Amino acid sequence: MNRIVVVGASAAGLAAAETVRREGYTGPLTLVGDEPLAPYDRPPLSKQLLSGEWQPERLELRTAADLAALGLDLRLGVRATGLELTGRTVRLADGSAVPYDGLILATGVRPRRLPGEGAHVLRTLDDALTLRDRLGPGRRLVVVGAGFLGAEAAAVAWRLGAEVTVLEPAAVPLAHAVGAEVGQMLSRAHLERGVRLRCGVTVTEVTEDGVRLASGEVVEADEVLVAIGSLPNTEWLDGSGLAVGDGVICDEYCEAARNVYAAGDVARWYNPLFGTSMRIEHRTNAAEQGMAAARNLLAPEEARKPFAPVPYFWSDQYDMKVQAYGFLRGHDEVAVVEGDLAARRFVAVYRAGDRVSGALAVGMPPKAIRRWRQSIVTGAAWSATVRSAQQSA
């Protein structure tokens, strides 16, 4: 392989670039990023950076010296606009074209938006800094969406003294992902602090005064944050011949086409551990998948390894640390196996079919949930595993 191109100067893209070097590849290596900044960490945007605890330089994933040591052809501040599979070329917005023998796609996602002007989103460093400058005592913030990102931002804004209202279309926030009981517990953390949480309401547009609901009511605000999910950045691949559907479609090796792999938030791959296709928007998965894609790109076909991780994510909200392993969406049952929901100190496990498919902990030490990771890996039988845990609790 004579030339490798990584599109996306993200955590996944950086992990892929570092891995190809670590695996012994010494040829030309191009890393393309649409932001002018070197790769940086995104989870702190809604936490430490938004709160002012951290300054931007602390988010840098690698120093300038570390990046220089990789010997990269670094193309920052330029967007990929097209892919020619037959000609093995990536077209860029500056009019240039970069040839490749091996390609890794790590273009991530972008926030969904609402009609109207003036709302904030929270995806880039500039997004977070702009919102941070607008928050403070007495400022009225409306957060549209009570998912993990919206909840984290609401918690930080409350701590900064803002008057916070969270608007959520579902009857219970995050019920589809973590279950109704856990979702209600997370909701109470907002309500107890005076954050206004309104569920079962649909926001139709952003207005000069705040947001408009489907009922016609206007909820007034000084600032609006829209946190209603994201869309994978795949439009630039239109007409390329790659299969795209809520992400770049890949097999269990993260391969989308011959010598073309995808990693991170943009990749929808078949995870053989769970027997289903999934796209994971979590920081840990981005780095692990970037490494896996790079290794499989370089490996002989018969030596490639399926990417079959147990997904992991975490969230910080108020004084709560939320940690989870597995694939929680689409679960059939949730059971608390340790601790107490009301005390916000517990471990809950999730069932899909007759197997343990996930586990979530709040306010517990890491070892309390880590032991459930092995049950997920082995597809442990639900009835015996959970009954044993409940009896010993």
C-alpha positions as CSV (number, residue, x, y, z in Angstrom):
1,M,0.0,0.0,0.0
2,N,1.6,3.2,-1.2
3,R,-0.7,6.0,0.0
4,I,-3.2,6.2,2.9
5,V,-5.8,9.0,3.3
6,V,-7.8,9.5,6.5
7,V,-10.8,11.9,6.0
8,G,-11.8,13.4,9.4
9,A,-9.4,14.9,11.8
10,S,-11.4,13.5,14.7
11,A,-10.7,11.2,17.6
12,A,-11.4,8.3,15.3
13,G,-9.3,9.8,12.4
14,L,-6.4,10.5,14.7
15,A,-6.5,7.0,16.2
16,A,-6.5,5.6,12.7
17,A,-3.5,7.7,11.6
18,E,-1.5,6.8,14.7
19,T,-2.3,3.1,14.3
20,V,-1.1,2.8,10.7
21,R,2.2,4.4,11.8
22,R,2.4,2.1,14.8
23,E,1.7,-0.9,12.6
24,G,4.8,-0.1,10.6
25,Y,3.4,1.9,7.6
26,T,5.9,4.5,6.5
27,G,4.4,5.8,3.3
28,P,2.5,9.0,2.6
29,L,-0.3,9.6,5.1
30,T,-2.8,12.4,4.6
31,L,-5.2,13.6,7.3
32,V,-8.1,15.8,6.2
33,G,-10.2,17.9,8.5
34,D,-12.9,20.5,7.8
35,E,-12.1,22.5,11.0
36,P,-9.0,24.6,11.1
37,L,-8.0,23.1,14.4
38,A,-5.9,20.1,15.1
39,P,-7.8,17.1,16.5
40,Y,-9.4,17.8,19.9
41,D,-11.7,16.0,22.4
42,R,-15.4,16.7,22.2
43,P,-17.0,15.2,25.3
44,P,-15.7,18.1,27.5
45,L,-17.5,20.6,25.3
46,S,-20.8,20.1,27.2
47,K,-19.1,19.7,30.5
48,Q,-15.7,21.2,31.6
49,L,-15.3,23.6,28.7
50,L,-18.9,25.0,28.8
51,S,-18.6,25.4,32.6
52,G,-15.3,27.3,32.3
53,E,-13.4,24.8,34.3
54,W,-11.2,24.0,31.3
55,Q,-9.7,26.3,28.6
56,P,-9.6,25.3,25.0
57,E,-6.0,24.2,24.9
58,R,-6.8,21.4,27.4
59,L,-8.9,19.7,24.8
60,E,-6.0,19.1,22.3
61,L,-5.7,15.4,21.7
62,R,-2.0,15.7,20.8
63,T,0.7,18.3,20.9
64,A,2.1,19.9,17.8
65,A,5.2,17.8,18.3
66,D,3.2,14.6,18.5
67,L,1.4,15.4,15.3
68,A,4.7,16.3,13.6
69,A,6.2,13.0,14.6
70,L,3.5,11.2,12.6
71,G,4.8,12.7,9.4
72,L,1.4,13.7,8.2
73,D,0.3,15.5,5.1
74,L,-2.1,17.6,7.3
75,R,-5.0,19.3,5.4
76,L,-6.9,21.2,8.0
77,G,-9.7,23.7,7.3
78,V,-10.7,22.0,4.1
79,R,-13.7,19.9,3.5
80,A,-13.9,16.6,1.5
81,T,-16.5,17.1,-1.3
82,G,-16.4,13.9,-3.3
83,L,-15.0,10.4,-3.6
84,E,-14.1,8.5,-6.8
85,L,-13.8,4.8,-6.0
86,T,-12.6,3.7,-9.4
87,G,-10.0,6.4,-9.6
88,R,-9.2,6.1,-5.9
89,T,-9.3,9.8,-5.3
90,V,-10.8,12.1,-2.6
91,R,-11.8,15.6,-3.9
92,L,-11.5,18.6,-1.5
93,A,-13.2,21.9,-1.3
94,D,-10.1,23.8,-2.3
95,G,-10.2,22.2,-5.7
96,S,-7.4,19.7,-5.0
97,A,-7.7,15.9,-5.3
98,V,-5.8,13.4,-3.0
99,P,-5.1,9.9,-4.4
100,Y,-5.2,6.9,-2.1
101,D,-4.5,3.2,-2.0
102,G,-6.2,2.9,1.4
103,L,-8.9,5.2,2.7
104,I,-10.5,5.6,6.2
105,L,-13.6,7.7,6.6
106,A,-14.0,9.3,9.9
107,T,-16.1,12.4,9.1
108,G,-18.4,12.2,12.1
109,V,-21.8,13.8,12.5
110,R,-23.4,17.3,12.6
111,P,-26.2,18.5,14.8
112,R,-29.8,18.4,13.7
113,R,-31.3,21.9,13.6
114,L,-34.7,23.5,13.8
115,P,-36.2,26.1,11.4
116,G,-35.4,29.6,12.5
117,E,-32.3,31.6,13.2
118,G,-30.2,32.2,16.3
119,A,-30.2,28.9,18.1
120,H,-27.0,27.3,19.4
121,V,-25.8,23.8,18.8
122,L,-23.0,22.0,20.6
123,R,-20.6,20.1,18.4
124,T,-17.5,22.2,17.9
125,L,-15.1,24.2,20.1
126,D,-16.5,27.4,18.7
127,D,-20.1,26.3,19.5
128,A,-19.2,25.7,23.1
129,L,-17.3,28.9,23.6
130,T,-20.1,31.0,22.0
131,L,-22.7,29.5,24.3
132,R,-20.4,29.8,27.3
133,D,-20.1,33.5,26.7
134,R,-23.9,33.9,26.7
135,L,-24.6,32.0,30.0
136,G,-24.6,33.4,33.5
137,P,-26.8,34.4,36.4
138,G,-30.4,35.3,35.3
139,R,-29.9,34.4,31.7
140,R,-32.8,32.4,30.4
141,L,-31.8,29.2,28.5
142,V,-34.1,26.9,26.7
143,V,-32.7,23.5,25.8
144,V,-34.6,21.6,23.2
145,G,-34.0,17.9,23.8
146,A,-33.4,16.1,27.1
147,G,-30.9,13.5,25.8
148,F,-27.5,13.2,27.3
149,L,-26.1,16.2,25.6
150,G,-29.0,18.4,26.4
151,A,-29.1,17.2,30.0
152,E,-25.3,17.8,30.5
153,A,-25.6,21.4,29.1
154,A,-28.7,22.1,31.2
155,A,-26.8,21.0,34.3
156,V,-23.9,23.2,33.5
157,A,-26.1,26.2,32.7
158,W,-27.9,25.8,36.0
159,R,-24.6,25.7,37.9
160,L,-23.7,29.0,36.1
161,G,-26.8,30.6,37.5
162,A,-29.0,30.5,34.4
163,E,-32.7,30.0,34.4
164,V,-33.1,26.7,32.5
165,T,-36.1,25.2,30.7
166,V,-35.7,21.8,29.0
167,L,-38.3,20.8,26.3
168,E,-38.6,17.2,25.4
169,P,-41.1,15.5,23.0
170,A,-41.0,12.1,24.7
171,A,-43.1,11.4,27.8
172,V,-40.0,10.3,29.7
173,P,-36.5,11.6,28.6
174,L,-34.2,8.8,27.4
175,A,-36.8,6.1,28.0
176,H,-36.0,4.6,24.6
177,A,-32.4,4.2,25.6
178,V,-32.2,3.6,29.3
179,G,-35.8,2.6,30.3
180,A,-38.6,4.6,31.8
181,E,-37.6,4.2,35.5
182,V,-34.0,5.3,34.9
183,G,-35.3,8.1,32.7
184,Q,-37.6,9.3,35.4
185,M,-34.8,9.2,37.9
186,L,-32.6,11.4,35.7
187,S,-35.5,13.8,35.2
188,R,-36.0,14.3,39.0
189,A,-32.4,15.5,39.2
190,H,-33.4,18.5,37.0
191,L,-36.7,19.2,38.8
192,E,-35.2,19.2,42.3
193,R,-32.8,22.0,41.3
194,G,-35.5,24.2,39.8
195,V,-34.8,23.4,36.2
196,R,-38.1,23.4,34.3
197,L,-38.6,20.2,32.4
198,R,-41.6,19.9,30.1
199,C,-42.1,16.6,28.4
200,G,-44.5,15.6,25.6
201,V,-44.0,19.0,23.8
202,T,-42.8,19.5,20.3
203,V,-40.8,22.5,19.3
204,T,-41.5,23.6,15.7
205,E,-39.2,26.5,15.2
206,V,-36.8,29.0,16.8
207,T,-38.1,32.5,17.1
208,E,-36.6,35.9,18.0
209,D,-38.1,35.5,21.5
210,G,-37.3,31.8,22.1
211,V,-39.0,28.8,20.6
212,R,-42.5,28.0,19.3
213,L,-44.3,24.8,20.2
214,A,-46.6,22.8,18.0
215,S,-49.5,24.2,20.1
216,G,-48.5,27.7,19.0
217,E,-47.2,28.7,22.5
218,V,-43.9,30.6,22.5
219,V,-41.5,29.7,25.3
220,E,-39.3,32.8,25.8
221,A,-35.6,32.6,26.2
222,D,-32.5,34.7,25.9
223,E,-30.6,31.7,24.4
224,V,-31.7,28.5,22.8
225,L,-29.7,25.3,22.6
226,V,-30.9,22.7,20.1
227,A,-29.8,19.2,21.2
228,I,-32.1,16.9,19.2
229,G,-29.6,14.4,17.8
230,S,-27.3,14.4,14.9
231,L,-26.9,13.4,11.2
232,P,-23.9,11.5,9.9
233,N,-21.7,13.5,7.5
234,T,-22.2,11.3,4.3
235,E,-23.5,13.8,1.7
236,W,-20.1,14.2,0.2
237,L,-20.2,10.5,-0.7
238,D,-23.3,10.9,-2.9
239,G,-22.6,9.3,-6.3
240,S,-19.5,7.6,-5.0
241,G,-21.0,4.1,-5.1
242,L,-20.6,3.5,-1.4
243,A,-23.6,2.2,0.5
244,V,-25.0,4.9,2.8
245,G,-27.9,4.7,5.2
246,D,-27.7,6.5,8.6
247,G,-24.0,6.3,8.2
248,V,-21.5,4.6,6.0
249,I,-22.5,0.9,5.7
250,C,-19.7,-1.4,6.7
251,D,-19.2,-5.1,7.3
252,E,-17.9,-6.6,10.6
253,Y,-14.4,-5.5,9.6
254,C,-15.5,-1.9,9.2
255,E,-14.9,-2.2,5.5
256,A,-17.3,-0.2,3.2
257,A,-15.6,-1.1,-0.1
258,R,-12.3,-2.6,-1.2
259,N,-9.6,-0.9,0.9
260,V,-12.1,1.7,2.1
261,Y,-13.0,1.6,5.8
262,A,-15.0,3.8,8.2
263,A,-14.7,4.5,11.9
264,G,-16.3,6.6,14.6
265,D,-19.7,8.4,14.6
266,V,-20.2,8.1,10.8
267,A,-19.7,4.3,10.6
268,R,-22.6,1.9,10.6
269,W,-21.1,-1.5,10.9
270,Y,-22.2,-5.1,11.7
271,N,-21.3,-5.9,15.3
272,P,-21.2,-9.7,15.5
273,L,-21.2,-9.7,19.3
274,F,-24.8,-8.4,19.3
275,G,-25.8,-9.7,15.9
276,T,-26.9,-6.4,14.5
277,S,-25.8,-3.3,12.6
278,M,-25.1,-0.3,14.8
279,R,-23.7,3.3,14.7
280,I,-22.3,4.4,18.0
281,E,-21.7,8.1,18.9
282,H,-19.4,7.7,21.9
283,R,-15.8,8.8,22.4
284,T,-14.5,5.4,23.4
285,N,-15.9,3.7,20.4
286,A,-14.4,6.3,18.1
287,A,-10.9,5.6,19.2
288,E,-11.3,1.9,19.3
289,Q,-12.9,1.7,15.9
290,G,-10.3,4.0,14.4
291,M,-7.6,1.6,15.5
292,A,-9.5,-1.5,14.3
293,A,-10.2,0.0,10.9
294,A,-6.5,0.9,10.5
295,R,-5.3,-2.5,11.4
296,N,-7.8,-4.2,9.1
297,L,-6.8,-1.9,6.2
298,L,-3.2,-2.9,6.6
299,A,-3.7,-6.6,7.3
300,P,-3.9,-9.4,4.7
301,E,-7.6,-10.2,4.1
302,E,-7.4,-13.6,5.9
303,A,-5.8,-11.9,9.0
304,R,-8.4,-9.2,9.6
305,K,-10.4,-9.3,12.8
306,P,-14.1,-8.4,13.3
307,F,-14.7,-5.3,15.3
308,A,-17.0,-6.6,18.1
309,P,-16.8,-4.2,21.0
310,V,-18.9,-3.8,24.1
311,P,-19.8,-0.1,23.6
312,Y,-19.1,2.1,26.6
313,F,-20.3,5.7,27.4
314,W,-20.4,8.0,30.4
315,S,-22.3,11.2,31.3
316,D,-21.8,13.8,34.0
317,Q,-25.0,15.6,35.2
318,Y,-25.0,17.6,38.4
319,D,-23.5,15.4,41.0
320,M,-24.2,12.2,39.1
321,K,-21.8,10.1,37.2
322,V,-23.5,7.8,34.7
323,Q,-21.7,4.9,33.1
324,A,-23.0,2.3,30.7
325,Y,-21.7,-0.8,28.9
326,G,-23.4,-2.6,26.0
327,F,-26.2,-1.9,23.6
328,L,-29.2,-0.6,25.6
329,R,-31.5,0.5,22.8
330,G,-34.3,-1.9,21.9
331,H,-34.0,-3.7,25.2
332,D,-36.9,-5.8,26.4
333,E,-36.5,-5.4,30.2
334,V,-34.5,-3.5,32.8
335,A,-33.7,-4.8,36.3
336,V,-32.0,-3.0,39.2
337,V,-29.5,-5.5,40.6
338,E,-27.6,-3.4,43.1
339,G,-28.3,-0.2,45.0
340,D,-31.4,2.0,44.9
341,L,-32.9,4.2,42.2
342,A,-34.3,6.7,44.6
343,A,-30.9,7.2,46.2
344,R,-29.3,7.6,42.7
345,R,-26.8,4.9,43.5
346,F,-27.5,1.7,41.6
347,V,-26.6,-0.7,38.8
348,A,-29.3,-1.6,36.3
349,V,-28.9,-4.4,33.7
350,Y,-30.8,-4.7,30.4
351,R,-32.2,-7.7,28.6
352,A,-32.6,-8.4,24.9
353,G,-34.2,-11.7,24.2
354,D,-32.8,-14.0,26.9
355,R,-29.3,-12.5,27.2
356,V,-27.8,-9.6,29.1
357,S,-27.3,-6.9,26.6
358,G,-26.3,-3.9,28.7
359,A,-25.6,-2.4,32.1
360,L,-25.9,1.1,33.5
361,A,-24.6,2.5,36.8
362,V,-25.2,5.8,38.6
363,G,-23.1,6.9,41.6
364,M,-21.3,3.6,41.8
365,P,-17.5,2.8,41.6
366,P,-16.3,1.5,38.2
367,K,-15.9,-2.0,39.4
368,A,-19.6,-2.3,40.2
369,I,-20.5,-2.1,36.6
370,R,-17.3,-3.4,35.0
371,R,-18.1,-7.0,36.2
372,W,-21.2,-6.9,34.0
373,R,-19.1,-6.3,30.9
374,Q,-18.1,-9.9,30.9
375,S,-21.8,-11.0,31.1
376,I,-22.4,-8.9,28.0
377,V,-19.4,-10.3,26.1
378,T,-20.5,-13.9,26.8
379,G,-24.2,-13.2,26.1
380,A,-25.0,-14.5,29.6
381,A,-28.5,-16.0,30.1
382,W,-30.7,-13.3,31.7
383,S,-32.7,-15.4,34.1
384,A,-29.9,-17.1,35.8
385,T,-27.5,-14.2,35.8
386,V,-29.9,-11.6,37.1
387,R,-31.5,-13.9,39.7
388,S,-28.1,-14.7,41.1
389,A,-27.2,-11.0,41.3
390,Q,-30.4,-10.0,43.0
391,Q,-30.1,-12.8,45.6
392,S,-26.6,-11.7,46.5
393,A,-27.4,-8.0,46.6
